[in-house]
Amino acid sequence: MRPLCVLCVLCGLSSLPFALEREAFNIAKYDLQITLEPGQQRLGARGKITLRNDSAQPQKIVALQISSSLNWRSIRVDGKPVQFVSQPYISDIDHTGALSEAIVTLPVEIRPKDSVELEIGYEGVITLDTTRLTRFGVPEDVAKHSSWDQISPTFTAVRGAGYVAWYPITTESADFSEGNSLFEVADRWKKREAGSEFKARVSMDREGGEIPPLLICTSASESLIEQTGRSQRTNAECFWDKFGTATPTFAMARYDNWFKSPLNLLSLPGHEAGAETYSAAFEPASKFVSGWFGQPTAPIAIADLADPHSPPFESGTLLMASMAAEDSKLAGINLVHELVHSALPSPRPWVYEGLAHFAEAMYRQQQGGREAALDLLGLHRAAFLDSEKEVSAALQKNVGQKSTGQKSVGQPLIGTFDETYYRSKAAYVWWMLRDMIGDDALKQAIGKYRAADDNDKDPKYVEQLVESAAKRDLGWFFDDWVYQDRGLPDFRVQSVHPWKTEKEVQMITVTLENLGNAGAEVPFKITFEGGEITKRIEVRAKATATTRVELPGTATQIVVNDGSVPESDLTNNEFKISPP
Ligand SMILES: [Zn+2]
């Protein structure tokens, strides 16, 4: 391969008589055998993938990519080797900052929507690599905590696309330094692959003797051990009939396994106290989740990370989080999150992840009150604030040309694969719905939600469940928050008029204005001599709403929004009422 590879780099692909459409093919099906050699930090792969032409033109060339620390060994179609050239392709989608790309010439042209099966083989090493972060200016000692993927004799953990391309992908180059380019490419890949089937058997051979390490891939997979004479083979099966938002990830370590259905709790030696904290938090978390989302039955797993400073990572129902600390609050919300997944599967990321993050906030409220819950939600606000401000600005620009502006801006929640939206914004949307319709109605709607039988194919499925439970028209809310991305609301007190009735009862007339393009029902707090009172009012996009409130004393101040509605500008929410 070497000479070809060098040639390719030297002349570039510009000499080839075609424009390479890297995202023309999707990988609709994977069936891989992965062999790990932890001593050498090696991975070997062979298997089959099915490529589907999702472009509008017939295609004869496909660009298959794996991590740059892996090398292509063979590619065959119908049992015959096919011609391919291998080249490095710079892209921050992999932790090494580059991919090994095989430019494959297929024996025949594949028509749009048609598929072709390839037999593939590749191998190489996966070591801790911070290149894509350090190249971008992140200090090495910071980068290594978040870039923790590696195969090693003591602790192996490797995340898939977006971290390490340990299975083939087909993407355009992603760049960390170019705004959102990396996330755009990674999100687009996830969306393209959401319906794909993935199967991989990950194995590790060793001489018998001591207790073998545990190998996991999905929350449902158990380490299976085959003994042949003196040698042992440890296997784990990774399987998704549809990816959804999952990122295939495997881990191998001397885990202790604490099991209580549906939870596999895998902790590392030395983290016993942290694991204890999790097991103590399990029953109360389980009870809480059952009350809102039904009985958790599907398997979930929480697996320890070797580096206590590593941020957690989630793929489907597998959460990787360090158990080094004994943090019962964190253990509680992590358990609640995974248990919601166990109880309520959904093909829609904003439902699946949004509900799990919303449940974390509700659990926090149960333990520490509404303010504690809103503080937790508040940590999500920054994640989508900037992109929503851009959406607002774009909408502002388009006001004059609304009739022509058919192209939707931003990320409508209903179909997004952008994590900041389907996790953070979605958590707020569920919280606002709960504030609007109350616990009982929302529980009833959630209780009727069924992911099976493709119920949630109709975009209005969730709206209908919520509306029929609440007996209230919420079409405007779903339009502004779920079906479209209209940015965020921006509330202010437009006017305040204190007055007295004939019977000397103190009244106040309050007019609130929403300067944003998304409407919401927002709480506002009136402070008066001797106390305060909170009311709620619906203020549609670019509109005002007026209400009258009876008060036991003279009003001194009004504050709109307690933080439960994500807003673009929080600096204009206070209004001091000067004495008459
Ligand atoms: Zn989740």
Residues whose N, C-alpha, C, O or C-beta is under 5 A from the ligand:
A	BS01	ZN	E314 G316 E353 A356
